[in-house]
Amino acid sequence: MKSGIHPDYHPITVVMTDGTKFVTRSTYGKSGDTLNLDIDPKSHPAWTGGQQGLVDRGGRVSRFNQKFGFLKK
């Protein structure tokens, strides 16, 4: 490997949305920095199984449902 081309890999503290913390290694910031998460696996619907709502902008969803609504069972 070439020397001097790789970023500094150092320990940081990650704070989850519920306040829990853990230490990991990253290229984020400087050594000892804290990364506060806005979304994490404990709160995001993709991981928690929550329902995602569709935003109907310009009637696109309603037009789709009118055209292909017969496919719903």
Order of alpha helices (4+ residues) and beta strands (2+ residues): beta-beta-beta-alpha-alpha
